[in-house]
Amino acid sequence: MKKVILSLAVIAFSATASIAQLKDGVFNVDYKASSIGWHGEKATGSGHDGTIRVSSGQVTVKGGNIATGKVKVDMNGIACTDLSDKDMNANLINHLKSEDFFNTAKFPDANFEVVSVSATKDASGNTHTINGKLTIKGVTKDVSFPAKVGGTDSNVTINGTLNVDRSQFDVRYGSETFFGTLGDKAISNNMRLTVNLVANKKA
């Protein structure tokens, strides 16, 4: 029994230690050092990779933990990194910006707002679970994802991966949720986002 209690105490201490490295303050997201990667797949298994530009954001740390956070993403800054043919690349990006997908003319920005952050280590090396609200095309949904959260006296870093069901954000093109069975023309609803944020302490 004593061994069990000791083990639980060690786990609790480790979780607390992972939070304690964060320094209280307000940190502005460094859009040049931050990035968001995306991956989408067709039903056939082929897909595309790319990036989306981070435009601004802010993280507030209180009591050694992230208390609030907001990130704005420039959807017109979406890019494809796996197509070397310039015409094919441009066609894909223009399609992603169109009403079929993200309608960036009407919805130029996506936003994420932190609701809560808790220390939860896992076997993949993640240290925290981040819960928040993601807004795409004017639709807001609750999301949660594991992340590696670190920091120094001068910055906070957040690195994590989340899977987003695009159909919940009214991104309909090629989705069997809206158009029934499409066979090999179907595009998976799942969109994987890889988040790498750096926020520097506000002067």
C-alpha positions in Angstrom: 0.0 0.0 0.0 2.9 2.3 0.9 4.5 1.6 -2.5 1.2 2.5 -4.3 0.9 5.8 -2.4 4.6 6.6 -3.0 4.1 5.9 -6.8 1.1 8.2 -6.9 3.0 10.9 -5.1 5.9 10.6 -7.7 3.4 10.9 -10.6 1.7 13.9 -9.0 5.1 15.6 -8.4 6.2 14.9 -12.0 3.0 16.5 -13.3 3.4 19.5 -11.1 7.1 19.8 -12.1 6.1 19.9 -15.8 3.9 22.9 -15.1 6.3 24.7 -12.8 8.8 25.4 -15.6 6.4 28.0 -17.0 6.9 31.5 -15.8 4.0 33.8 -15.1 3.4 36.6 -17.6 1.9 37.6 -20.9 3.5 36.1 -24.0 2.9 37.2 -27.6 2.8 34.6 -30.3 5.8 34.9 -32.6 4.2 34.4 -36.0 7.5 34.0 -37.8 8.7 31.2 -35.5 5.3 29.5 -35.2 3.7 27.1 -37.8 0.6 24.9 -38.4 0.9 21.9 -40.6 -2.1 20.2 -42.3 -2.7 16.8 -43.8 -5.7 15.6 -45.7 -6.5 12.3 -47.4 -8.7 10.9 -50.1 -10.5 7.6 -49.7 -7.9 6.0 -51.8 -5.2 6.8 -49.2 -3.4 9.5 -51.2 -3.4 12.9 -49.8 -1.7 16.3 -49.5 0.4 18.1 -46.9 0.8 21.8 -46.3 1.0 24.7 -43.9 -1.3 27.5 -42.7 0.1 30.8 -41.6 -0.2 31.9 -38.0 -0.9 35.7 -37.9 -1.1 36.6 -34.2 -1.9 35.4 -30.8 -1.2 35.7 -27.0 -0.7 33.3 -24.1 -1.1 34.2 -20.5 0.5 32.2 -17.7 -0.7 32.4 -14.1 0.4 30.2 -11.2 2.8 28.3 -13.5 0.1 27.2 -15.9 -1.4 28.5 -19.1 -4.5 30.4 -18.0 -5.7 31.9 -21.3 -4.6 31.8 -24.9 -5.7 33.0 -28.3 -4.3 32.2 -31.8 -5.4 33.7 -35.1 -4.7 31.8 -38.3 -4.6 33.4 -41.8 -6.6 31.0 -44.0 -5.4 32.9 -47.1 -1.9 31.9 -46.1 -2.7 28.2 -46.7 0.0 26.4 -48.8 0.7 23.0 -50.2 4.2 21.5 -49.6 4.0 18.2 -51.5 3.1 19.3 -55.1 6.2 20.5 -57.0 4.2 21.2 -60.2 3.4 24.9 -59.9 0.1 24.7 -61.9 -1.2 21.7 -59.9 -0.1 23.4 -56.6 -1.9 26.6 -57.5 -5.1 24.8 -58.6 -5.2 22.9 -55.3 -4.7 26.1 -53.2 -7.3 28.0 -55.2 -9.7 25.1 -54.7 -9.0 25.1 -50.9 -9.7 28.8 -50.7 -13.0 28.5 -52.7 -16.5 28.0 -51.3 -16.1 24.2 -51.8 -13.7 24.2 -48.9 -12.7 27.2 -46.6 -14.3 30.1 -48.5 -11.4 32.4 -47.4 -12.9 35.5 -49.1 -15.8 35.4 -46.6 -13.9 33.7 -43.7 -10.3 34.9 -43.9 -9.4 33.9 -40.4 -9.6 30.8 -38.2 -9.3 31.1 -34.5 -8.4 29.0 -31.5 -9.1 30.0 -27.9 -7.8 28.1 -24.9 -10.4 27.1 -22.3 -8.2 25.0 -19.9 -4.8 23.3 -19.8 -4.0 20.4 -17.5 -0.9 18.4 -16.8 -1.3 14.9 -18.3 1.9 13.1 -19.4 1.7 10.3 -21.9 3.9 7.7 -23.5 4.4 10.0 -26.6 6.1 12.6 -24.5 3.2 15.0 -24.3 3.0 16.9 -21.0 -0.4 18.6 -21.1 -3.9 18.3 -22.5 -5.2 21.5 -24.1 -9.0 22.1 -24.2 -10.3 25.0 -26.3 -12.7 26.3 -28.9 -11.8 26.2 -32.6 -13.5 28.4 -35.1 -13.4 27.7 -38.8 -15.8 29.3 -41.4 -17.6 31.0 -38.5 -18.4 27.7 -36.8 -17.1 27.1 -33.3 -16.5 23.6 -31.8 -14.9 22.3 -28.7 -11.6 20.5 -29.3 -9.0 18.8 -27.1 -5.5 17.6 -27.9 -2.3 16.4 -26.1 0.7 18.7 -26.4 4.2 19.2 -25.3 4.3 22.5 -23.3 7.5 24.0 -22.3 9.0 27.4 -21.5 11.7 29.6 -20.1 11.8 33.0 -18.4 11.2 34.5 -21.8 9.0 32.2 -23.8 6.3 29.5 -24.0 6.3 26.7 -26.5 3.4 24.5 -27.5 3.7 21.5 -29.8 0.8 19.1 -30.5 -1.3 17.3 -33.0 -5.1 17.3 -33.3 -7.5 15.7 -35.6 -10.4 17.8 -36.8 -13.6 16.6 -38.5 -13.9 19.2 -41.2 -17.6 18.3 -41.9 -18.4 19.8 -38.5 -17.2 23.2 -39.8 -19.3 23.1 -42.9 -16.3 22.1 -45.2 -18.4 19.9 -47.4 -16.5 19.1 -50.7 -16.1 15.4 -51.2 -17.5 14.5 -47.8 -19.7 11.4 -47.6 -21.4 13.0 -44.6 -23.2 15.4 -47.0 -23.1 13.6 -50.4 -23.5 9.9 -49.6 -21.3 7.2 -51.1 -18.7 8.8 -53.4 -16.3 5.8 -53.8 -12.8 6.7 -54.7 -13.8 10.3 -55.1 -14.5 10.7 -51.4 -12.2 12.9 -49.3 -11.8 12.0 -45.6 -13.5 14.2 -43.1 -10.5 14.0 -40.9 -7.9 16.8 -41.2 -4.8 16.5 -39.1 -3.2 19.7 -37.8 0.3 19.8 -36.4 0.7 22.9 -34.1 4.1 24.4 -33.3 3.7 27.7 -31.4 6.3 30.0 -29.9 5.2 32.9 -27.7 7.7 35.4 -26.4 7.3 37.4 -23.1 5.7 40.8 -23.6 8.1 43.6 -22.9 
